[in-house]
Amino acid sequence: MFKKKRGNLRDDTLSGLTVSLVLVPEAIAFSFIAGVNPLVGLWSAVFVGFITAAFGGRPGMICGATGAIAVVAAKAFQLGGATGIEGMDYKYLFIALILAGVIQTTIGLLKMGRLVRLVPHPVMMGFVNGLAVLIAMGQLEFFKTFKGNFDDENNRVFEWIDGSQLGMMIALVLVTMGIVTFLPKLTKAVPPSLVAIVGVGLVTYFGLVDGRTVGDVLEANSGSSAMDNQFNPALVSLDGIPWGEWSFWAAILPISLTIAIVGLIESLLTLQLIDEITDSRGKSNRECLAQGAANMMSGLFGGMGGCATIGQSLLNMKSGGRGRTSGIVGALSLCALILFGYDLIISIPIAALVGVMFMIVIATFEWSSFKTFGKVPKTDILVIVVVTAVTIISHNLALAVFVGILVSALVFAAKSSKHVTVEVLKDTTEERIYAVEGMIYFASVSDFAEHFQAKSDTPKIVIDFEKARICDLSGIEAIHAMSERYRKAGKELRLRHLSPDCRHMIEKAGTLVDIEVAPDDPDYTVANLRAQKAD
């Protein structure tokens, strides 16, 4: 009760109201992606948003229904065909979300959330850039409408709006962006995004201009202006699920795991981004626990799950929302809109929301990426470009991050392997002392081994590891193989100045090497080397 709170009540409340309005079209759009009723997406945003805001590890971060989760949720919703069971049923989505929540909670309990801190900065930049492009591309869909045409599979074909309708849409988007840009120069008493949405909304509501609304988009997508066929979670029946069949678990577990991992990656990377913006530090493991609880509750109450929404989170930051109150107000305001404000929801002008999101795109994109050309290593630029491209092409943020980390690791391994040097400190007819510098691991063992020729070397060889480290099994195996070569040549090989961690690693290897520590000097003789055999 006596801890200093982030932000203030007024800014958090106004920012939360703004966020709730922007969450509406996104949740509806993602519902169509998942193939569920729009109310499912809206209620998902309420449950996920409230629980993570109240109990999560990053005050001010906004969570709700997201496109990445919606794509995977669609697979769960259609799982009946995948398992040979006829029909599509919410029970599969329900089970997938419960399992995903359990996985996320387990990750939090094991304190594995901190692993996101290992994501390299170039990967973060590529992730943010790709996400900004995806958000922008998502807004372009609102410039399309259904004009009565169907494809060969009788699905609706959406075509670009044109004529005066297109002109009005562009004009209202520009007006919204202008308000968001210039209002802060006049006053910062209210969030400019809220003023823009309300202002353009009033102009549209009173018929001063004819602009497309959320209701128009909903009607174009579903053929009905009402959100009918409301889903009642109490009607979900778990009868008929083949709990004992491996085909069911083989189908449901990958979906749950994907929901859990994708959700945590998006959420924890968003958390890290907000940490940088606010110069503070969130709690990643606590966020994992909150995400897990939120997805389980979302499933129990008929939602489709969700995670952090970077666009709305940045909007919240820009509007002054810093504390938990902003996310809680956003979720409760959205709940009130669903229960009592249907007419208000369908009256929100799409142009205003698109304009706000375009401003978020501008704020999200790392424009400093262009300044890196010629100033940072080309490999870092490669990672940024690869992650951005994979994000845009695959629409899979988790895949893009994994690819970025893999490329970064390979680049690091390639660079490090070139930094192993071997210098001769002493050279006599009886003894030669080598000084090694660098890391001995899988990528560098070949270069390391090439410096030692058992047949032409002196009877006694000492390798000084004062400036070197043995990092993995490949390094141990390289020394083992080298020692075997020297033993067969009838020569003695000794290692000295091994760091405590290196000695500990070799001692744990046990069957690979035995280390005999000389009592009179820091030399460690590789003795009784036993070859790795099947027995």
SEFI-637394 format. One record per atom (N, C-alpha, C): residue in one letter; y, z, x. Coordinates in pm, whole numbers, plus 50000, padded with zeros to 5 digits. Example, Ala and Ser with C-alpha at 12.3 -4.5 7.8 and 13.67 -1.06 7.14 Angstrom:
# SEFI-637394
A494315078051319;A495505078051230;A496705078051320;S497755070851285;S498945071451367;S500035078751290;
***
This chain:
# SEFI-637394
M498795000050082;M500005000050000;M501265000050085;F501165005350205;F502365006950287;F502464996450396;K501534986350393;K501624975750491;K502774966350456;K503374960750561;K504444951150539;K503864938350481;K504424933950370;K503924922150301;K504604909650356;R503814898450361;R504384885750400;R505164880050283;G506314873450311;G507084866950206;G507764877050115;N508284872050002;N508874880849903;N508464876049765;L508604884549667;L508074881949533;L508714869749469;R510034868249484;R510724856949419;R510254843649475;D510244842549608;D509824829949669;D508364826849639;D507524837149645;D506104835049618;D505874830549473;T506614836649379;T506444833249238;T506874818949210;L508054815249257;L508554801649234;L507674791349303;S507244794649423;S506364785349494;S505024783949423;G504494794949371;G503244794449298;G503344785949172;L504474786749102;L504674778248984;L504684763549022;T505334760349134;T505374746549181;T503984741449212;V503234749649284;V501884745749324;V500994743349203;S501134751649100;S500284750348981;S500474736748915;L501714731848913;L501984718748853;L501374707448934;V501424708749066;V500874698249153;V499354698449151;L498754709949125;L497294710849121;L496694703349004;V497474701548897;V496934695748774;V496374681648795;P497194671848839;P496644658248850;P495564657048957;E495694665049064;E494674664549168;E493324669149111;A493324680249038;A492084685448981;A491474675648882;I492324669348801;I491834659548704;I491244647448776;A491954642648879;A491474630948953;A490134633849021;F489994645749079;F488754649249147;F487614651349047;S487934655148924;S486914656448821;S486294642848790;F487134632548784;F486614619248760;F485734614648875;I486094618548998;I485274614949115;I483894621449102;A483884634049059;A482614641349046;A481834637248923;G482484630248829;G481814625948708;G481694636948605;V482624646548607;V482584657748514;V483844657648428;N483834666048326;N484994667348239;N486194672548317;P487424667648289;P488614672348360;P488794687548358;L488344693948251;L488484708548245;L487664715348353;V486574709048395;V485754714848501;V486554715748631;G487284704948664;G488114705048784;G489254714948774;L489864715848656;L490984725048638;L490534739648650;W489414743048586;W488924756748596;W488444759948737;S487944749748808;S487564751948947;S488774756249029;A489894749349007;A491114752749080;A491574766849048;V491364771248923;V491764784848884;V490914795248956;F489604794148946;F488714804349003;F488784804349156;V488654792549215;V488674791849361;V490044796249413;G491104791749346;G492454795149390;G492744810049382;F492334816349272;F492624830549253;F491854839249351;I490544836949363;I489724845549447;I490114844549593;T490334832349642;T490694830849783;T492094836049811;A493004834549713;A494354839749733;A494364854949738;A493544861149654;A493534875749646;A492754882249759;F491674875749803;F490764882349897;F490534874550027;G491114862650039;G490864854250155;G491554859250281;G491314852050388;G491844856150518;G493154849950557;R493764841950469;R495024835350504;R495994835750386;P496834846250378;P497844846850272;P498724834350275;G498964828950158;G499804817050147;G499044803950145;M497764804350179;M496964792050175;M496474789750032;I496574777249986;I496204773749850;I494844766849850;C493974771449761;C492654765349746;C492484760349603;G491644750449587;G491394744749456;G490354733849465;A490264725549361;A489344714349362;A489814704049465;T488884698649542;T489234689049646;T488324676849637;G488814665649694;G488064653249690;G486764654049768;A486794660549885;A485584661449967;A484474668849894;I484814679749826;I483804687249750;I483384679449627;A484334672349565;A484014664849443;A482964654049468;V483074647349584;V482104636849617;V480694642549626;V480564654249688;V479254660549702;V478794666349570;A479734671949493;A479394677549362;A478834666849270;A479324654549284;A478814643449202;A477324641349226;K476894643149351;K475464641549383;K474644652449317;A475194664649311;A474464675549245;A474394673249095;F475494668349038;F475544666148894;F474554655248852;Q474284645848942;Q473374634748912;Q471994637048973;L471674649349004;L470444652249077;L469194649848995;G469324649048865;G468144646748783;G467374634548826;G468084623548852;G467414611448897;G466834612649035;A467494620549121;A467044621749259;A465714629349269;T465464638249173;T464234646249180;T463174641249083;G463444630249017;G462474624848923;G462544631348786;I463564639348763;I463734646048633;I464744638248553;E464434635148433;E465324626848352;E466574634648313;G467664627048305;G468914632748257;G469764639048364;M471034640548332;M471974647348421;M472364660448356;D472474670948436;D472664684148379;D473554692448470;Y474424700348410;Y475284709248488;Y474494719748564;K473234721948527;K472474732548593;K472244729448740;Y472184716848776;Y471994713348917;Y473264716148997;L474394713048937;L475664716349001;L475824731449012;F475424738648909;F475474753248909;F474644758949025;I473404754249040;I472524759249146;I473084755749283;A473584743349298;A474114738949427;A475294747649471;L476174751049376;L477334759249410;L476944773549445;I475974779049373;I475524792749404;I474954793149546;L474114783449579;L473524783049713;L474594780749820;A475554771949790;A476644769449885;A477444782149910;G477694789649803;G478414802149818;G477664812249902;V476344812749884;V475514821749964;V475584817850112;I475524804950141;I475594800150279;I476934803950342;Q478024801650268;Q479354804850320;Q479514819850344;T479004827750251;T479084842250267;T478284846850389;T477114840950408;T476284844350523;T476994841050654;I477654829550659;I478404825750778;I479504835950806;G480154840550701;G481184850750718;G480624863950767;L479474868050712;L478854880650753;L478394880050898;L477964868250942;L477534866551081;L478704864451176;K479914864551119;K481154863051198;K481174850051279;M480744839351213;M480734826351278;M481984818251247;G482884823651167;G484094816451132;G484994813751251;R484894822151353;R485734820651471;R485434807751547;L484284801551518;L483924789351591;L484934778251570;V485674778751458;V486664768251434;V487774768651538;R487934780151603;R488944781151708;R488594772551828;L487344767951834;L486914759651946;L487254744951926;V487804741651810;V488154727551784;V489314723551874;P489144713151957;P490214708952048;P491454704151973;H492594705552037;H493844701651973;H493894686751936;P493414677652021;P493404663551979;P492604661151852;V491514668751834;V490734667551710;V491564672251592;M492284683251610;M493164688251503;M494214677851466;M494824671551567;M495844661551540;M495264649651464;G494074645151505;G493434634151435;G493054637951294;F492584650251276;F492224655251143;F493434655351051;V494554660551100;V495764661451019;V496294647450987;N496294638551085;N496784624951061;N495914617650960;G494604618650977;G493704612050882;G493854617650743;L494004630850732;L494174637050602;L495474632650537;A496524631350615;A497794626750560;A497654612550502;V496944604150575;V496724590350526;V495894590550398;L494864599150393;L494034600050273;L494844604850152;I495714614650175;I496564619450064;I497454608150013;A498024600550106;A498884589250067;A498094578749991;M496904575550040;M496064565749972;M495664570549833;G495434583649820;G495094589149690;G496224587549589;Q497464588449637;Q498604586849545;Q498744572449497;L498294562949578;L498404548849539;L497564545849415;E496514553949394;E495674551749275;E496454553849146;F497524561649152;F498324563949032;F499234552049001;F499264542349091;F500004529949065;F499114519548999;K497914523648960;K496994514748890;K496754519848749;T496344510848662;T496044514748524;T494974505748468;F494404509948358;F493364502148291;F494014492348194;K493694479448213;K494314469048130;K493304462248038;G492154468748018;G491184463447923;G490044455647983;N489974454548114;N488914446848179;N487794456148227;F486564450748223;F485384458248268;F484624450048371;D483894456948460;D483074449748557;D481714446648498;D480804441548582;D479484437348534;D478654449148484;E478954461048532;E478214472848489;E478944480348378;N479914473648318;N480674479048204;N481534491048242;N481924491748371;N482864502048415;N484284496848407;R485214505548384;R486614501548372;R487164496648505;V487904485948500;V488554480348619;V490024484148616;F490484491048721;F491884495348727;F492674485348810;E493784480848755;E494624470748819;E496014476548844;W496714470448940;W498054475048976;W499014473048859;I499844483148835;I500894481448735;I501944471748789;D502684465648703;D503664455748748;D504884455848657;G505804447048688;G506984445548605;G507854457948599;S508424460348483;S509334471648465;S508634485048483;Q507334485348447;Q506584497848463;Q506484501748610;L506214491848694;L506144494448838;L507514498448892;G508554491448848;G509904494648894;G510324508648857;M509984512948734;M510334526448691;M509554536848770;M508284533848797;M507454543148874;M508034545149013;I508374534349080;I508944535149214;I510274542649214;A511104539649111;A512414546049103;A512284561249087;L511374565649000;L511194579948978;L510594586949101;V509714579849172;V509164585449296;V510274587449398;L511144577549411;L512244578549507;L513224589549468;V513494590849338;V514384601549292;V513784615249327;T512494616649303;T511814629249336;T511914632349484;M511624622249567;M511684624149712;M513104627349757;G514104621349690;G515484624249723;G515864638649692;I515404643549576;I515684657449539;I515054667149639;V513804664549674;V513094673349768;V513774673149905;T514334661649942;T514954660350074;T516334666850080;F517154664449979;F518574668249989;F518934681249919;L518134685849823;L518474698249753;L518554710249847;P517634711649945;P517734723150036;P519064723850112;K519764712450126;K521044712550194;K522134718650107;L521894719149974;L522864725049881;L522524739549850;T521234742149826;T520804755749794;T519334757249825;K518964769349865;K517574772449891;K517084783349795;A517814784849684;A517474795349589;A516174792349514;V515874779549495;V514664775649423;V513954764849504;P512634763749491;P511904753349563;P512334739449516;P512674730649605;P513134717349565;P512044709449492;S510784711549525;S509704704249458;S509634708149311;L509844721149281;L509824725749142;L510994719549066;V512164719249128;V513334713149063;V513074698349036;A512464691549133;A512204677249117;A511234674649003;I510154682348997;I509144680248892;I509734683348754;V510444694548744;V511044698248615;V512124688348575;G512964684348670;G514054675148639;G513554661648593;V512674655748668;V512114642648628;V511304644148500;G510634655548485;G509864657848363;G510734658448240;L511884665048249;L512794665748134;L513344652048099;V513674644348200;V514184630748176;V513134622448103;T511884623848145;T510804616248082;T510494621647942;Y510514634947927;Y510134641247801;Y511094637447688;F512374636947719;F513374633747617;F513574618747600;G512744610847666;G512764596547643;G513904589147709;L514614595647802;L515714588647869;L515194577347956;V513964579148010;V513284568448083;V511824568448037;D511184557248053;D509784555948011;D508894556448135;G508354568248164;G507514569748281;G506114573948243;R505124570348325;R503734573948300;R503534588948325;T502704594848242;T502464609248251;T500994611948282;V500674624748301;V499294628748323;V498424624448206;G498964625548085;G498214621247966;G497864606547970;D498784598248020;D498514583948030;D497374581248128;V497394588348241;V496324586648340;V494994591448285;L495024602648214;L493804608148156;L493214598448055;E494064592647972;E493604583147871;E493044570647936;A493694565948045;A493234553848114;A491864556048176;N491594568148223;N490324570948290;N489204574148193;S489524581148085;S488454585847996;S488434578947861;G489494571647828;G489534565247698;G489984574547588;S490374586747623;S490834596447525;S491954604647584;S492964607547505;S494074615547555;S493764630347549;A492674634147486;A492294648247476;A491174651447572;M491174663547625;M490104667847714;M488994673747628;D488254664447563;D487214668947472;D485914671647547;N484864674147472;N483554677347532;N483674688647634;Q484354698947595;Q484554710047688;Q483224716347725;F483074719447851;F481834725047903;F481814740147883;N480744744747822;N480554759047800;N479444763847893;P479774771747996;P478744776148091;P477644784248025;A477934790247910;A476904798247842;A475774789347790;L476034776047779;L475034767047728;L474104761747837;V474384765147963;V473544760348072;V472164766948063;S471144758848068;S469774763848065;S469084760048195;L468434769648255;L467714767248380;L466264763448355;D465924761348226;D464564757148193;D464334742948243;G463144740448284;G462784726948325;G463034723948472;I463644733448545;I463874731148688;I462584734048764;P462134724748844;P460864726548916;P461034735349039;W461154748249018;W461404757449128;W460334756749236;G459114753849198;G458024753849295;G457784740649364;E458574730449331;E458364717249391;E459284715149512;W458694710449622;W459464708249744;W460514697249725;S460244687349641;S461184676349619;S462514681449565;F462444691849480;F463674697549426;F464504704249536;W463844712649617;W464564719649724;W465034710049832;A464244699649858;A464644689649958;A465874682049912;A466084681249782;A467264674349729;A468474683549715;I468234696049672;I469354705049642;I469914711749766;L469054715349863;L469534722649981;L470514714650066;P470264701650095;P471264694150172;P472614693250102;I472594692249969;I473844691749894;I474594704949907;S473884716049891;S474514729249903;S475054731450043;L474264727650144;L474694729350282;L475934721050311;T475964708750258;T477134700050278;T478374705950212;I478224710850089;I479354717150020;I479874728850102;A478954737050152;A479354749050228;A480064745250357;I479494736150434;I480064732650564;I481374725150549;V481394715050459;V482624707450438;V483744716550391;G483414725450295;G484434734550244;G484984743750350;L484104749250435;L484574758350540;L485374751050647;I484954739050684;I485694731750787;I487104728650738;E487214723450615;E488544720550562;E489384733250551;S488774743850504;S489524756250483;S489954762550614;L489034763250711;L489364769950837;L490324761650922;L490224748450914;L491204740250986;L492574741250920;T492604742050787;T493874744250719;T494444757850755;L493574767850762;L493994781350804;L494624780850943;Q493984773551033;Q494504772751170;Q495844765451173;L495984755151090;L497244747851084;L498374756751032;I498094764650930;I499104773650875;I499424784750975;D498414788951051;D498674798751157;D499744793551252;E499634780751289;E500604774851381;E501984773851318;I502024770751188;I503304769351119;I504004782751106;T503244793051072;T503834806151045;T503844815351167;D503274810551278;D503204818651400;D502534832051372;S501434831351299;S500664843351267;S499184839751281;R498324849151252;R496894846651269;R496124851351146;G495424841751083;G494584845250969;G493234850351015;K492414854550918;K491104860050948;K490044850450897;S489454842950991;S488534832250954;S487254837450888;N486704848550938;N485464853750879;N485704859050737;R486844865250717;R487174869850581;R487354858050487;E487914847150539;E488074835150457;E486714829250419;C485754829750510;C484404824950479;C483804832950364;L483974846150369;L483454854650262;L484124851350128;A485434849650131;A486164846550008;A485774832949953;Q485614823050041;Q485204809749996;Q483834810249931;G482924817849991;G481594819049932;G481634825549794;A482374836449781;A482494843149652;A483164833949549;A484184826449593;A484904817549502;A483994806449449;N483174800749534;N482294789949489;N481194795149398;M480704807149427;M479704812949337;M480304815649199;M481504821349195;M482154824049067;M482504811048996;S482924801049072;S483234788049013;S481994782248946;G480844783349013;G479604778448955;G479214786048830;L479354799348834;L478984807648720;L479814804648596;F481084800648618;F481974798048505;F482194783148481;G481264774948527;G481304760848490;G482224752348572;G482554756248694;G483414748048778;G482594739248871;M483294731848957;M482604723049052;M482894727049196;G483414739349215;G483674744249349;G484964738649407;G485234742549531;G486454737749596;G486634744449731;C487784742049789;C488124747849919;C489634746849936;A490124748650058;A491564748150082;A492104733950060;T493254732950001;T493924720149981;T495134719850074;I495044711450177;I496084711750279;I497434707150225;G497414697450133;G498684692750077;G499414703550001;Q498684710249910;Q499294721049832;Q499644733049919;S498844735450022;S499134746650112;S500444744150187;L500634731850234;L501874728650303;L503054728850207;L502804724450082;L503854725249980;L504244739849957;N503264748649952;N503524762849934;N504354768350049;M503994764550172;M504754769050289;M506204763950281;K506344751050246;K507674745050241;K508524750950129;S507874755650024;S508604761349909;S508894776149928;G508474781950039;G508784795950066;G507654805650039;G506484800549994;G505354809349967;G504674813750095;R504604826650117;R503984831950238;R502914842550209;G503034849450096;G502124860350067;G501024856349971;R500154865849941;R499064863549848;R499564860749706;T500754865949676;T501284864349542;T501444849649505;S501794841249601;S502024827049570;S500754820449519;G499634822849587;G498374817049543;G497894822849412;I498094835949395;I497684842449270;I498504837249153;V499824836149171;V500694830749065;V500314816249034;G500004808449138;G499614794649116;G498364793649032;A497364801749062;A496104801448987;A496304806248844;L497034817348827;L497254822648692;L498134813348608;S499104806948672;S499954797348600;S499134785348553;L498234780748640;L497354769648601;L496434773848487;C495964786148492;C495134791448383;C495904791548251;A497164795948257;A497994796148136;A498244782048084;L498434772648176;L498634758748134;L497404753348062;I496214756748115;I494994751848052;I494824757947913;L495094770847900;L494864777847774;L495924774947669;F497184774247712;F498274773347614;F499204761447633;G499084754647743;G500074744247772;G499524730247782;Y498584726747695;Y497994713447701;Y499064702647689;D499974704547594;D501034694447574;D501904693247698;L502124704447766;L502924704047887;L502184696847999;I500864699248008;I500064692848112;I500134677648100;I499904672547982;I499844658047965;I501234651747969;S502294660247964;S503654654847969;S504244654448110;I503534660048207;I504044659948344;I504094645648395;P505234640948441;P505334627148491;P504574625348621;I503744615348625;I502964612548745;I503874609148862;A504974602248836;A505884598148945;A506434610149020;A506734620948948;A507284632749013;A506234639049105;L504994639849058;L503934645649139;L503634636849260;V503644623649240;V503414614449350;V504514615749455;G505764616949408;G506874618649501;G506754631149584;V506364642149520;V506174654749593;V505064653249696;M503964646849659;M502854645249751;M503204635949867;F504024625849841;F504474617149950;F505304625150052;M506104634450003;M506854642950096;M505924651950176;I504824656150113;I503824664050184;I503154655650292;V502904642950259;V502314633850357;V503214632750480;I504504631150456;I505464629850566;I505474642550651;A505374654050584;A505394666750657;A504064669550727;T502964664250671;T501634666850726;T501364658650851;F501734646050849;F501404637050959;F502034642051090;E501224641951196;E501704646151328;E502424634451395;W503724633151366;W504484622051422;W504584623051573;S504354635151624;S504374636751770;S503214629551837;S502234625051757;S501114617751814;S501584605151887;F502624598751832;F503114586451894;F503794589252028;K504274601652044;K504934605152171;K503924608052282;T502664609552244;T501664612852345;T501254600852429;F501514588752379;F501104576852452;F501804576352588;G500994575352691;G501524574752827;G501864588152886;K501774599052808;K502144612352858;K500964621952866;V499874618652798;V498674626952803;V497514618052844;P496394623752886;P495244615552925;P494814605952814;K494384594252854;K493964584152757;K492794588952673;T491974597652730;T490834602752654;T491284611152535;D492374618652551;D492894626552439;D493414617452329;I494074606652368;I494554596952270;I493364590652198;L492294587752274;L491094582152214;L490534591352108;V490484604352137;V489944614052040;V490804614151914;I492124614251930;I493024614251813;I492764601951726;V492684590351790;V492484577851716;V491124577651647;V490084581951718;V488734581851661;V488644591051540;V489164603351551;V489094612851439;V489894607651320;T491074602051347;T491894596551240;T491154585151170;A490574576251248;A489874564651191;A488654568851110;V487854578251164;V486654582751092;V487054589650962;T488124597350965;T488604604050843;T488974593950736;I489704583650776;I490174573650680;I489014565250627;I488114561150717;I487024552250677;I485964559450594;S485574571250640;S484474578250573;S484914587250459;H486174591150456;H486694600950359;H485924614150372;N485314616250486;N484514628250510;N485144635950626;L485884646350592;L486614653750694;L485674661150789;A484574666250735;A483624673350820;A483014663850922;L482634652050878;L482084642050971;L483094638551079;A484354636751040;A485394633151137;A485564644051242;V485524656551200;V485674667651295;V484464668251389;F483254666551333;F482064666651417;F482104655451520;V482514643551476;V482614632351569;V483654635251677;G484784641051638;G485834644251734;G485374654351838;I484674664751791;I484164674951884;I483134668751979;L482274659951925;L481274653452008;L481924644652116;V482914636652075;V483604628152172;V484324636652277;S484974647352232;S485664656252326;S484694662452425;A483514666652375;A482514672752463;A482004662752566;L481764650452521;L481294640152614;L482344636852719;V483594636252675;V484684633452769;V484794644752871;F484714657152822;F484784668652913;F483624668553012;A482414665452961;A481254665053049;A481414654253156;A481914642653115;A482104631753211;A483124635453319;K484214641853276;K485244645853372;K484734656653466;S484054666653411;S483594677853492;S482544673653593;S481724663853556;S480664659553646;S481214653453774;K482434648753769;K483044642553887;K483734652653978;H483774665153934;H484514675354008;H483604684754088;V482384680354115;V481474688154198;V481584682954342;T482014691654431;T482154687654572;T481264696454659;V480774690654768;V479934697754863;V480514695755002;E480784706855070;E481384706555204;E480494714155303;V480364708955426;V479564715455529;V480444725455604;L480084738455594;L480864748955661;L480354751455803;K479064750055823;K478464752755954;K477334742755976;D477284737256097;D476264727256124;D475744728956267;T474524734356278;T473854735656408;T472494728956397;T471764729056507;T470444722856506;T469444731056424;E469724743956407;E468804752656335;E469244755656192;E470554755656167;E471044759956034;E472254751755992;R472284748855863;R473434741955806;R473854749455678;I475154752255669;I475684759555552;I476554749955470;Y476204748855342;Y476964740355249;Y477794749255155;A479014744955127;A479844751755027;A479994742454907;V479584747254792;V479644739354668;V480814744154583;E481514734854521;E482624738354432;E482494730254304;G482534737154190;G482444730454061;G481374736753973;M481104730353860;M480124735353764;M478864726953773;I477734733753788;I476444727053796;I475784727853658;Y475754716753587;Y475164716253453;Y474654702153430;F474224699353309;F473484687053281;F474194674353325;A475524674253318;A476254661953351;A476514660353499;S476394671253576;S476764670653717;S475594672353813;V474394674953760;V473274677953848;V472904666153938;S473064653953889;S472714642253970;S473614641154092;D474934642454070;D475864641954183;D475634653554279;F475294665154224;F475034676854308;F473814674554398;A472724669554340;A471484667854415;A471604657054523;E472444647054502;E472554636254598;E473094640754734;H473724652354741;H474294657254868;H473244663754959;F472024665454910;F471024672754988;F469794663955011;Q469464661855138;Q468314653755177;Q467364662755257;A466274666555197;A465364676255258;A464774671255390;K464384658755395;K463704653755515;K464614653555638;S465874650455620;S466794649255734;S467594661855760;D467434672255677;D468224684355692;D467634693455801;T468384703955836;T467974713555939;T466894722755885;P466194730255974;P465124739255928;P465594749855830;K466824754555846;K467354764855757;K468614759455687;I468644761155558;I469784756155479;I470294767555391;V471594769255391;V472244779255306;V473244771955216;I473174774755086;I474134768954991;I475004780254938;D476314779154963;D477274789354923;D477844785854786;F477644794754687;F478094792554550;F479334800854515;E480114804554615;E481284812954587;E482254806154492;K482384792854503;K483324785454419;K482594776454319;A481354779954289;A480554771754198;A479884780654094;R479454774353985;R478744781453880;R477564773153832;I476444779953810;I475304773753746;I475424776653597;C475504766053517;C475924768053378;C474784767153277;D473694760053308;D472664758253206;D471304756153269;L470314753453185;L468954751353232;L468854739253324;S469654728953297;S469634717153384;S470034720853526;G471014729853541;G471424734453673;G470324742153743;I469654751053667;I468544758653726;I467414749253768;E467104739553682;E466034730153714;E466384721653836;A467664718153852;A468074710353969;A467834718254098;I468154731254096;I467924739654215;I466424741454238;H465694743054128;H464234744254139;H463634731954205;A464024720054158;A463484707654215;A463894705954362;M465144709654392;M465614708654530;M464814718154620;S464574730154573;S463824739954651;S462404735154677;E461804728654578;E460464723154596;E460454712654705;R461474704254707;R461534693754809;R461654699954949;Y462514710154962;Y462674716655092;Y461394724055132;R460714730355036;R459474737555066;R458404727955117;K458284716455050;K457294706755092;K457614701055230;A458934700855263;A459334695955395;A459224706855501;G458754718855460;G458574729955554;G459874736455596;K460844736355510;K462154741855544;K462534753055447;E463454761555491;E463864773355414;E465214770955348;L465274773555219;L466524771755143;L466964785255089;R468204788955113;R468754801455062;R470044798754986;L470274806854884;L471514806254806;L472284819154830;R473604818154838;R474384830354856;R475664829754772;H476224841554757;H477464843254679;H477324838154536;L476134839954481;L475974836954338;L476714847454257;S477444843054154;S478154852554068;S477144860553986;P477524872253938;P476584880453859;P475994872953740;D476814864953672;D476284857753555;D475264847253597;C475484840753713;C474524830953762;C473214837653802;R473304849253871;R472114856553909;R471334861053785;H472074865553685;H471444870053562;H470714858453494;M471334846853494;M470724835153431;M469434831253502;I469454831353637;I468274827553713;I467174837953698;E467554850753694;E466574861253675;E465894860053538;K466684856353436;K466114854753303;K465164842853296;A465384832953388;A464514821253390;A463094825153424;G462924835953503;G461614842053529;G460604832553588;T459944824753505;T458864816053550;T459354804353634;L460644801953633;L461194790953712;L461464795353855;V462084806753874;V462424811254009;V462264826354018;D461994831054140;D462054845354172;D463114846954279;I464034856554260;I465124858354356;I464884871254435;E464894869954564;E464744881654651;E466084884154719;V466714895354687;V468034898354740;V467874904954877;A468474898454977;A468404904055112;A469214916855119;P468704927655179;P469394940555180;P470584941055275;D470654931655371;D471674932655473;D472794922555459;D472694913355367;D473774903655350;D473744898555206;P474794891155164;P474864886555026;P474084873755002;D473124870555091;D472324858655072;D471174861754977;Y470894852254891;Y469834854054794;Y468804843154817;T467624846754868;T466614837054905;T465854832354783;V465734819354771;V464904813954663;V463474814254712;A462724824054663;A461374825954714;A460364824354602;N459174821154641;N458064820554546;N458404811554427;L458964800054457;L459314790654350;L458044785254286;R457954786854158;R456774782054088;R457144769954005;A456394759454020;A456684747053946;A456424749153797;Q457184741653719;Q457014742353574;Q455774734253535;K454774741353493;K453534734853452;K453234738153307;A452344730953253;A452024732753112;A451474746553084;D450824752553186;D450254765753163;D451274776553180;
***
